[in-house]
Amino acid sequence: MSQSLFGDDLPDLSTVRLAAGLSEAALAYSVNGILGEDWLSADQVAVIERRDPAGEGLTRRQHRAWYQACGYGDKMPPLDLGNPYAPLLHRRETIIAQVLGWPDPAFGEEDAQAGFDKAGILAAMAMWVRLPRLLVSGGFDAGKTFLCKALIGDPPHEQGGLLRSNYAPETRMITVIIHVDHRPPWLTQPVALMSAAFDLDRLYDRRHVEAELILAGDRALIERFAVHRKERPGGAATDQPWASDGGGSTADADTRVAENAAYCLVFMAAPLLRSLILIDPPGFDSGMVLDQERARKMAGLADIVVFLSQFVGFLNVRDFSLLAEQLRALQLYPRRVYPGMGAFRNLFVVATHARQSPADIDHVLSEGARRLWADSERSSKLFQRRAAEAGEADGAPARLLERFFAFYPNYPFAREPLQEDLADLLAGPFPRAFNRQAKTVTERILESARQYYARRVTRFDDLLSGRFRPADEVRAAEAARDEVDRSIVDHRRRMEAIIAEARRAGLEAANNVTDELYDPVRTEQMLRSNFERYDDAQRHLSAFITETIHGRLEDALNQPLQSYQSLVLGFARKVVSVDLSKASVDVDIAQNDLLTRLATVFFNNAPTTRAILQAISPRRDPALFFNLLWPVAPTVAAALAMMSIGNYVTRWPDLAKAVVGKLRDTNLRVALTEGVEATCASLRKEFDTLTAKARADRLADLARKQHRARQSGDEAMACFQRDRACAETNRRRIETLQRTLRDSDR
């Protein structure tokens, strides 16, 4: 009797019954109900399980009924958690309705620069007062889209489903799945393709969305642009969508859309989407460089990460690196502050295609958690640090194991723990934590805005009473410029020392790892110590060599890059302090979320914003190390060519010699040296861009003050009266909004 009814490698009859928690009598009752006849008794269940554990003596109909009674073959129901974020969404609607009603002329250049005009307040609220985002990540063959479809109840593609899943790479854009009720009113189509500059935090900013919208339409857009092009007969697959074979104009238009579109927004009426936004990125190892870049980009936007890896080969060296990147960007919710949460509570590590027995699954998950915790050396002890920051260092390995799950849709014991834990998190602890955080940040931002306008009123009162004159404003602006100039000189001197240390450490590490990889004996020892089987070494050779090189360089540059982060953070605090002092605002910029928002305002045109935000709030950028080491990445891309080594080597020494030969052919030492030099150059260039932007802002402010000082006395007084009236009105508007929100919370 074949067991292929529900897939290969089914557990035996007694195993599935025990996993389903059924007694012999309960199973017999259920089976008879399915068959519609009294075929089985409790005693017969015991006899069959003992004499025929595989069920080979059962008829096909009886065999199917047995497994169906244990839950096999049942369609995985979509999650429906109701709407636990109703208070948050009501708060957002209240804020948007009131702020949009404020007249634009009521805000001036200084208000916009401080981030407290309409656009600034709405942008700050959009960053925090929103639905949480669940990122499903992993390799292209890990089943990301399949899990997304199961969670939201999207039917198979051939039956009208919107999303496509397959073993081959399917997803080529970052797919963002949103409930249709949460669709911005100016987007009327179910699918919208957005450019790479699209900011998900600005989904409800009409001007931004319309500026970055490339194409909107029905589900056909997914087929044309959001999935990988399939292989034509006799040809190779590419990351370009199908283009028309007929005329050049259609094909050219399709190519332009494919080259510019990076996000695919999909709006659908799934129950789960009322409580979150689902993100399905391309696979990290689909072979498309663009895919990997886009997938990494999404890590910083996730509030919950579900990381998938195939059961066979669960958590390889590539997975370790990618998982560390995403954990580095993930918001921390300590249990002592947020009951029901914890250091790893919003992380799920899932072994997919898990069709083995419960015992085998438990073993693989336990071993994966053990290796991940032990491998944290490669990630600067990231998991240990996260547990320590949450105050949960005791028992942390056991709590990490609790975040490991299996998934196979037709096997209840391989899907229900994930379903239940995800539903428990999304229905209770996480909404409480997320709503609480959003409320706290909202109150803080509005209070900062109120203080800002109150201080402006006081300043204009001083100007109108003669206690403070336009010339004083000019002197204050000159002092701010000089202070920033002095800070630039001081920080640039320190920056050069940091870069010199980074260069020294990077070149030393590059030479050391090259010496090791150029030595066949040491390379063979490295391969044998990291791979138990020769076949595994051949299969994962490329990823392992690349990860080894990247890991050595990251370890060497870790301390200099941490110093660089601190330097950028210090400069950001200094410039923000100068700006706030200039605007007569007294706020605590030690609050990282406030400083993050202000740094975004002051440095919004500088490429170094990502470094600033990483230093201030790690959640905003998942991979500072990767981004700064990116110049090194192309230089080690030659390691990818070693995938072909397996075609002609059969022994460990031969494999090591082939690796050494390949690396020598690509002149690895020179390539890594150039990569380290390029990394140091990029640090210097980013810092120079940042300081130039800061100084330009000071010069522009000084020019405005000088222009005001040159105005006649009557004109200046009229200007001060007008600005004071606007500031007073805006202060009252903020206070009204604060009262409205407090009343709605009662």
C-alpha positions in Angstrom: 0.0 0.0 0.0 1.6 3.3 -1.1 1.7 6.1 1.4 1.9 8.8 -1.3 -1.7 10.0 -0.6 -0.4 12.8 1.7 3.2 12.9 0.6 6.3 10.7 1.0 7.9 9.5 4.3 4.7 9.5 6.3 5.0 8.5 10.0 3.5 5.1 10.9 0.0 4.6 12.1 0.7 4.7 15.9 2.9 7.8 15.5 0.2 9.9 13.8 -2.4 8.8 16.3 -0.3 9.7 19.3 0.8 13.0 17.6 -2.9 13.9 17.1 -3.6 13.1 20.8 -6.2 10.5 20.0 -7.0 7.4 22.1 -7.6 4.1 20.4 -11.3 4.4 20.9 -11.4 8.1 19.7 -9.5 7.1 16.5 -11.8 4.2 15.8 -14.9 6.5 16.3 -13.5 9.1 13.9 -12.4 6.6 11.2 -15.8 4.9 11.3 -17.5 8.3 10.9 -15.4 9.1 7.9 -16.1 5.7 6.3 -19.8 5.7 7.2 -19.6 2.2 8.6 -18.5 0.3 11.8 -15.2 -1.0 10.5 -12.8 -0.3 13.3 -12.8 -0.9 17.1 -10.4 0.2 19.8 -9.0 -3.3 20.1 -8.4 -3.6 16.3 -6.6 -0.3 16.4 -4.0 -1.7 18.8 -3.7 -4.9 16.7 -3.2 -3.1 13.5 -0.6 -0.7 14.9 1.4 -3.6 16.4 1.2 -6.0 13.4 1.1 -3.6 10.4 2.6 -0.2 11.5 2.8 1.1 8.0 -0.7 0.2 7.1 0.3 -1.8 4.1 -2.6 -4.3 4.7 -5.3 -1.6 4.7 -7.2 -0.7 1.6 -6.6 2.7 0.1 -9.9 4.0 1.5 -9.1 2.7 5.0 -5.6 4.1 4.9 -6.8 7.6 3.9 -9.5 7.6 6.6 -7.0 6.7 9.3 -4.7 9.6 8.4 -7.7 12.0 7.8 -8.9 11.2 11.3 -5.5 12.3 12.6 -5.8 15.6 10.7 -3.8 14.7 7.6 -4.9 16.2 4.3 -6.9 18.9 6.1 -6.5 22.3 4.4 -4.5 24.6 6.7 -7.0 27.3 7.7 -6.0 30.9 7.3 -5.3 32.9 10.5 -8.1 35.2 11.6 -7.2 37.3 14.6 -9.9 39.9 14.3 -8.7 43.5 14.6 -6.5 43.8 17.7 -5.1 47.2 16.4 -8.4 49.0 16.3 -7.3 51.6 18.9 -4.1 52.2 17.0 -5.9 52.6 13.7 -8.4 54.9 15.3 -5.6 57.0 16.7 -4.0 57.2 13.3 -7.2 58.3 11.6 -7.8 60.9 14.3 -4.3 62.3 13.8 -4.5 62.3 10.0 -7.9 63.9 9.9 -6.9 66.8 12.2 -3.4 67.4 10.8 -4.6 67.4 7.2 -7.2 70.0 8.2 -4.4 72.4 9.2 -3.7 75.1 6.5 -0.3 74.9 4.8 0.5 78.6 5.1 0.5 78.3 8.9 4.0 76.6 8.7 7.3 78.2 7.7 10.7 77.0 6.7 12.0 76.7 10.2 8.9 74.6 11.2 9.7 72.3 8.2 13.4 72.1 9.1 12.6 71.2 12.7 10.2 68.5 11.4 7.1 70.0 13.1 5.1 71.1 10.0 2.2 69.1 8.6 4.5 66.8 6.5 6.9 66.3 9.4 4.3 65.3 11.9 2.5 63.0 9.5 5.8 61.4 8.5 6.7 60.8 12.2 3.3 59.3 12.9 3.4 57.1 9.8 6.6 55.6 11.1 5.1 54.5 14.4 1.3 54.6 14.2 0.7 51.8 11.7 0.0 48.1 11.5 3.0 45.8 12.3 4.9 44.2 9.5 5.6 40.4 9.3 8.6 39.5 7.1 8.7 36.0 5.7 12.3 35.5 4.6 14.8 32.8 3.5 16.2 31.1 0.4 14.3 31.0 -2.8 13.4 27.3 -2.3 12.4 27.6 1.4 8.7 28.0 0.7 8.2 31.7 1.7 5.4 32.5 -0.8 3.7 29.1 0.0 3.6 30.0 3.7 2.3 33.5 3.0 -0.5 31.9 0.9 -1.3 29.5 3.7 -1.5 32.2 6.3 -3.8 34.4 4.3 -5.8 31.7 2.6 -4.8 32.6 -1.0 -5.8 29.7 -3.2 -3.4 28.0 -5.7 -2.4 30.3 -8.6 -4.2 28.1 -11.1 -7.4 28.5 -9.1 -7.3 32.3 -9.1 -4.7 33.0 -6.3 -2.8 36.2 -6.6 0.6 34.9 -5.4 2.8 32.4 -7.2 4.9 29.7 -5.5 7.2 27.1 -7.0 10.5 25.4 -6.4 12.2 27.6 -8.9 12.7 31.3 -8.0 9.3 33.0 -8.5 9.3 36.3 -6.6 11.5 39.0 -8.1 10.1 42.1 -6.4 9.5 42.8 -2.7 5.8 41.9 -2.4 3.9 43.8 0.2 0.5 42.3 0.9 -2.0 44.7 2.5 -5.7 44.4 3.4 -7.9 46.0 0.7 -9.7 48.1 3.4 -6.3 49.7 4.3 -5.6 50.7 0.7 -5.0 54.4 0.2 -8.1 55.9 -1.5 -6.2 57.1 -4.5 -5.1 53.6 -5.4 -8.0 51.7 -6.9 -6.4 48.7 -8.5 -5.5 45.5 -6.6 -1.8 45.6 -7.7 0.6 48.6 -7.8 4.2 48.5 -8.8 6.5 51.0 -7.1 10.0 52.2 -7.7 13.0 51.5 -5.5 12.7 54.9 -3.9 9.3 54.0 -2.5 9.1 54.3 1.3 6.6 52.0 3.0 6.4 54.4 5.9 4.9 56.9 3.5 2.2 54.7 2.1 -0.5 57.2 3.0 1.5 60.2 1.6 -0.3 60.8 -1.7 2.3 62.9 -3.3 5.0 60.4 -2.5 3.0 57.4 -3.7 2.0 59.0 -6.9 5.6 60.1 -7.5 7.0 56.6 -7.1 4.1 54.7 -8.7 5.2 53.0 -11.9 2.1 51.0 -12.9 -1.2 49.9 -11.3 -3.5 47.2 -12.6 -5.0 43.8 -11.9 -3.3 40.5 -11.1 -1.9 40.3 -14.6 0.9 42.7 -13.5 2.2 40.0 -11.1 2.5 37.6 -14.0 4.2 40.1 -16.2 6.6 41.8 -13.8 6.6 40.5 -10.2 7.9 36.9 -11.0 11.0 35.6 -12.6 11.0 34.9 -16.3 10.7 31.3 -17.0 13.2 29.4 -19.1 12.4 29.3 -22.8 13.1 26.1 -24.7 16.8 25.9 -25.2 17.5 29.0 -23.1 18.3 30.0 -19.6 16.1 31.6 -17.0 16.7 35.3 -16.3 15.5 37.8 -13.8 13.6 39.7 -16.5 9.8 39.2 -16.9 8.3 37.9 -20.1 8.2 40.5 -22.8 6.1 40.5 -25.9 7.6 38.8 -28.9 5.6 40.8 -31.3 6.9 44.4 -31.3 9.7 46.3 -29.9 7.6 49.0 -28.3 5.8 46.7 -25.9 8.9 44.8 -25.1 10.8 48.0 -24.4 8.0 49.3 -22.2 8.0 46.0 -20.2 11.7 46.2 -19.8 11.6 49.7 -18.5 8.9 48.7 -15.9 10.9 45.7 -14.9 14.1 47.7 -14.4 12.5 50.4 -12.4 9.9 48.5 -10.3 11.2 47.2 -6.9 8.0 46.8 -4.9 4.8 45.1 -5.7 1.9 46.2 -3.5 -0.9 43.6 -3.4 -4.3 44.5 -1.9 -6.6 41.7 -0.9 -9.4 40.9 1.6 -7.7 38.2 3.8 -8.7 38.1 7.5 -5.1 38.1 8.8 -4.3 41.3 6.9 -6.6 43.2 9.2 -3.9 42.9 11.9 -0.7 43.1 10.0 1.1 43.8 6.7 2.8 40.8 5.2 6.1 41.1 3.3 7.3 38.4 0.9 10.8 39.3 -0.4 12.7 37.5 -3.1 14.9 34.7 -2.0 18.3 35.6 -0.7 20.1 33.0 -2.8 18.0 33.0 -6.0 21.1 33.8 -8.0 19.9 37.3 -8.8 22.1 40.0 -7.2 19.2 42.4 -7.4 17.0 40.0 -5.4 19.5 39.7 -2.6 19.8 43.5 -2.4 16.1 44.0 -2.2 15.6 41.2 0.3 18.2 42.7 2.7 16.6 46.1 2.3 13.4 44.8 3.8 14.9 43.5 7.0 14.9 46.9 8.7 11.1 47.3 8.1 10.1 44.1 9.9 8.5 44.0 13.3 8.2 40.2 13.2 10.5 37.9 11.2 9.6 34.4 10.1 12.9 32.9 8.7 12.5 29.8 6.6 15.1 27.1 5.8 14.6 23.7 4.2 14.5 20.8 6.6 17.2 19.0 4.6 20.3 21.1 5.2 18.5 23.2 7.9 20.4 26.4 8.7 23.5 26.4 6.6 26.3 29.0 6.8 24.4 31.3 4.5 21.3 31.1 6.7 23.4 32.0 9.8 24.6 35.2 8.2 21.3 36.3 6.8 19.4 35.5 10.1 21.9 37.5 12.1 21.4 40.5 9.8 17.6 40.4 10.3 17.9 39.8 14.1 20.2 42.8 14.3 17.4 45.0 12.8 14.6 43.5 14.8 12.9 45.6 17.5 13.6 44.3 21.0 10.7 43.9 23.4 12.0 42.9 26.9 9.7 40.7 28.9 10.1 42.9 32.0 8.6 45.9 30.0 6.3 44.1 27.7 4.6 41.1 29.4 4.4 38.0 27.1 7.2 39.2 24.9 11.0 38.6 25.2 14.4 38.7 23.5 13.4 36.3 20.7 9.6 36.4 20.9 9.1 38.2 17.6 11.5 35.8 15.8 10.4 32.5 14.2 12.9 30.1 12.7 11.1 27.5 10.6 12.2 24.2 9.0 10.1 23.8 5.9 9.2 20.7 3.9 9.3 18.9 7.2 7.8 15.6 6.2 9.7 13.4 8.7 8.7 11.9 12.0 8.1 14.1 15.1 11.3 12.7 16.7 13.4 13.5 13.6 11.9 17.0 13.5 12.6 17.7 17.1 16.2 16.5 16.7 16.8 18.8 13.7 15.3 21.8 15.4 17.2 21.2 18.6 20.5 20.8 16.7 19.8 23.9 14.6 19.1 26.0 17.7 22.3 24.7 19.4 24.4 25.5 16.3 22.9 28.9 15.9 23.7 29.9 19.5 27.2 28.5 19.3 27.8 30.2 15.9 27.0 33.6 17.3 30.8 34.2 17.4 30.4 35.0 13.7 27.8 37.7 14.5 29.7 39.3 17.4 27.7 37.3 19.9 24.5 38.9 18.6 22.1 36.4 20.2 23.9 36.6 23.5 23.9 40.4 23.5 20.2 40.5 22.6 19.4 38.2 25.5 21.5 40.3 27.9 20.0 43.6 26.7 16.5 42.2 27.5 17.7 41.0 30.9 17.1 37.4 29.9 20.6 35.9 29.8 19.6 33.1 32.1 18.1 30.3 30.1 18.5 32.1 26.8 19.5 29.0 24.8 16.3 27.3 25.8 14.2 30.3 25.0 15.9 30.5 21.6 14.9 26.8 21.0 11.3 27.8 21.7 11.4 30.0 18.6 12.2 27.0 16.3 9.3 25.4 14.4 8.6 23.0 11.6 6.1 23.4 8.7 4.5 21.1 6.3 0.9 21.9 5.5 -0.5 18.4 5.3 1.1 17.2 8.5 -0.7 18.6 11.6 2.2 18.0 14.0 4.5 19.8 11.5 2.3 22.9 11.2 0.1 23.4 14.3 2.9 24.5 16.7 3.8 27.3 14.3 0.2 28.2 13.7 -0.6 28.3 17.4 2.4 30.2 18.5 2.0 32.8 15.7 -1.7 33.2 16.5 -0.9 33.5 20.2 1.7 36.2 19.6 -0.3 38.2 17.1 -3.6 38.0 19.1 -2.2 39.0 22.5 1.3 40.0 23.6 2.4 41.7 20.4 -0.6 43.9 19.9 -0.3 45.1 23.5 3.4 45.8 23.1 3.0 47.5 19.7 0.0 49.6 20.7 1.7 50.7 23.9 4.9 51.6 22.0 2.9 53.5 19.3 1.0 55.4 22.0 4.1 56.4 23.9 5.9 57.6 20.8 2.9 59.5 19.6 2.6 61.4 22.9 6.3 62.1 22.9 6.3 63.5 19.3 3.3 65.7 20.0 4.7 67.0 23.2 7.9 67.9 21.5 5.9 69.7 18.8 4.0 71.6 21.5 7.2 72.6 23.3 8.7 73.8 20.0 5.8 76.1 19.2 5.6 77.3 22.8 9.3 78.3 22.6 8.7 80.1 19.3 5.9 82.1 20.8 8.2 83.1 23.7 11.0 84.0 21.3 8.7 86.2 19.2 7.4 87.9 22.3 11.0 88.8 23.1 11.6 90.1 19.6 8.4 92.2 19.7 9.2 93.6 23.2 12.7 94.6 22.1 14.5 92.2 24.5 15.9 90.4 21.5 16.7 92.0 18.1 17.2 90.7 14.5 20.9 91.4 14.9 21.0 88.9 17.8 19.5 86.3 15.6 22.3 86.9 13.1 24.9 86.5 15.8 23.2 83.3 17.1 23.2 81.9 13.5 26.9 82.8 13.1 27.6 81.2 16.4 25.8 78.0 15.3 27.7 78.0 12.0 31.0 78.4 13.9 30.1 75.7 16.3 29.3 73.3 13.6 32.5 74.2 11.7 34.5 73.4 14.9 32.7 70.2 15.3 33.4 69.2 11.7 37.1 69.8 12.2 37.2 67.8 15.4 35.1 64.9 14.1 37.1 64.7 10.8 40.3 64.4 12.7 38.9 61.5 14.8 37.4 60.0 11.7 40.8 59.9 9.9 42.3 58.0 12.9 39.4 55.5 12.8 39.8 55.0 9.1 43.5 54.5 9.5 42.9 51.8 12.1 40.2 50.2 9.9 42.6 50.1 7.0 45.3 48.5 9.1 43.0 45.9 10.6 41.3 45.2 7.3 44.5 44.7 5.3 45.9 42.4 8.0 42.7 40.3 8.0 42.7 40.2 4.2 46.3 38.9 4.2 45.7 36.4 6.9 42.6 34.9 5.3 44.3 34.9 1.9 47.3 33.0 3.3 45.0 30.4 4.8 43.0 30.0 1.6 46.1 29.8 -0.5 47.4 26.8 1.6 45.8 23.5 0.4 46.5 21.8 3.7 44.9 24.6 5.8 42.0 24.9 3.3 41.3 21.1 3.6 41.4 21.3 7.4 38.9 24.2 7.2 36.5 22.3 5.0 36.7 19.1 7.0 36.1 20.9 10.3 33.0 22.7 8.9 31.4 19.9 6.9 30.7 16.4 8.0 30.1 15.1 4.5 32.0 15.7 1.3 28.8 16.2 -0.7 27.7 19.0 1.7 31.1 20.7 1.2 30.7 20.6 -2.6 27.1 21.8 -2.4 27.7 24.8 0.0 31.3 25.5 -1.0 30.6 28.9 -2.6 28.5 30.2 0.3 31.0 28.9 2.8 34.1 30.5 1.2 32.3 33.8 0.8 31.0 33.7 4.3 34.5 32.9 5.7 36.1 35.8 3.9 33.3 38.2 4.9 33.4 37.0 8.5 37.1 37.5 8.9 36.9 41.0 7.5 33.9 41.8 9.6 35.6 40.6 12.8 38.6 42.7 12.0 36.6 45.8 11.2 34.1 45.4 13.9 35.8 47.7 16.4 36.7 50.5 13.9 33.2 50.4 12.5 31.7 50.6 16.0 33.9 53.6 16.6 32.7 55.1 13.3 29.1 54.6 14.4 29.8 56.4 17.7 31.5 59.2 15.8 28.6 59.7 13.4 26.2 59.5 16.4 28.1 62.1 18.3 28.2 64.4 15.3 24.5 63.9 14.7 23.7 64.8 18.3 26.0 67.9 18.1 24.3 69.2 14.9 20.8 68.4 16.1 21.6 70.1 19.4 22.8 73.2 17.5 19.6 73.2 15.5 17.3 72.8 18.5 19.2 75.5 20.3 18.8 77.8 17.3 15.1 77.1 17.3 14.9 77.7 21.1 13.6 74.1 21.7 14.5 72.4 24.9 14.0 68.6 24.4 15.8 65.6 25.6 17.7 64.3 22.5 18.9 61.4 24.5 15.6 59.8 23.4 16.8 57.8 20.4 13.5 57.8 18.6 13.2 61.6 18.7 16.9 62.0 17.6 16.2 59.5 14.8 13.4 61.5 13.5 15.3 64.8 13.8 18.4 63.3 12.1 16.2 62.1 9.3 15.0 65.7 8.8 18.4 67.4 9.1 20.3 64.8 6.9 17.5 63.7 4.6 19.6 64.3 1.5 22.8 62.7 2.8 23.7 59.1 1.9 25.1 58.7 5.4 21.6 58.8 6.9 21.6 55.0 7.1 24.8 55.1 9.2 23.3 57.8 11.4 20.1 55.9 11.9 21.9 52.6 12.5 24.0 54.3 15.2 20.9 55.9 16.8 18.4 53.1 16.4 19.6 49.7 15.1 16.1 48.8 14.0 16.2 51.2 11.1 19.0 49.6 9.2 19.7 45.8 9.4 23.1 45.6 7.9 25.5 48.4 8.5 28.4 46.1 8.3 27.2 44.6 5.1 26.6 48.1 3.6 30.0 49.4 4.6 31.7 46.2 3.4 29.8 46.2 0.2 32.9 47.3 -1.9 34.5 44.0 -0.7 31.5 41.8 -1.9 32.2 42.0 -5.7 35.8 41.2 -5.1 34.9 37.8 -3.5 32.2 37.1 -6.1 34.7 34.9 -7.9 34.0 32.3 -5.2 30.7 31.7 -6.8 32.4 30.2 -9.7 33.6 27.4 -7.5 30.2 25.7 -7.8 31.6 24.0 -10.9 34.4 22.5 -8.9 32.2 19.5 -8.0 32.2 18.4 -11.6 35.7 17.1 -11.5 37.0 16.5 -8.0 36.2 13.4 -5.9 38.4 13.7 -2.7 39.0 16.3 0.0 42.6 17.1 -1.0 41.5 17.5 -4.6 38.7 19.8 -3.5 41.0 21.9 -1.4 43.5 22.2 -4.3 40.7 23.2 -6.7 39.6 25.9 -4.2 43.2 27.3 -3.9 43.6 27.2 -7.7 40.4 29.1 -8.3 41.3 31.8 -5.7 44.8 32.2 -7.0 43.5 32.5 -10.5 41.2 35.4 -9.4 44.1 37.0 -7.5 42.2 37.1 -4.2 44.8 39.0 -2.2 44.7 42.0 -4.6 40.9 41.9 -4.8 40.5 41.9 -1.0 43.1 44.7 -0.6 41.2 46.8 -3.1 38.0 46.0 -1.3 39.3 47.2 2.0 40.6 50.3 0.5 37.3 51.0 -1.2 35.5 50.4 2.1 37.7 53.0 3.8 37.2 55.4 1.0 33.4 55.0 1.2 33.5 55.8 4.9 35.4 59.0 4.2 33.1 60.0 1.4 30.0 59.4 3.4 31.3 61.5 6.3 32.3 64.3 4.0 28.9 64.3 2.4 27.3 64.5 5.9 29.4 67.3 7.1 28.9 69.3 3.9 25.1 68.9 4.3 25.3 70.1 7.9 27.4 73.2 7.0 25.1 74.0 4.0 22.1 74.1 6.4 23.9 76.5 8.7 24.9 78.8 5.9 21.3 78.8 4.6 20.0 79.6 8.0 22.5 82.4 8.4 21.4 83.9 5.1 17.8 83.9 6.2 18.6 85.7 9.4 20.8 88.2 7.6 18.0 88.9 5.1 15.6 89.5 8.0 18.0 91.8 9.8 18.3 94.0 6.7 14.5 94.5 6.5 13.2 97.8 7.8 12.0 97.9 11.4 8.3 98.0 10.5 8.6 95.1 8.1 10.5 93.1 10.6 8.0 93.7 13.4 5.1 92.8 11.0 7.0 89.6 10.1 7.5 88.8 13.8 3.8 89.4 14.6 2.7 87.2 11.8 5.1 84.4 12.8 4.1 84.7 16.4 0.4 84.4 15.5 1.2 81.3 13.4 3.2 79.7 16.2 0.5 80.4 18.8 -2.1 78.9 16.5 0.0 75.8 15.8 0.6 75.4 19.6 -3.2 75.4 20.2 -3.7 73.0 17.3 -1.2 70.5 18.9 -2.9 70.9 22.3 -6.3 70.3 20.8 -5.0 67.1 19.1 -3.4 66.0 22.4 -6.7 66.4 24.2 -8.7 64.6 21.5 -6.3 61.6 21.7 -6.5 61.5 25.5 -10.3 61.6 25.4 -10.4 58.8 22.8 -8.1 56.7 25.1 -10.5 56.9 28.0 
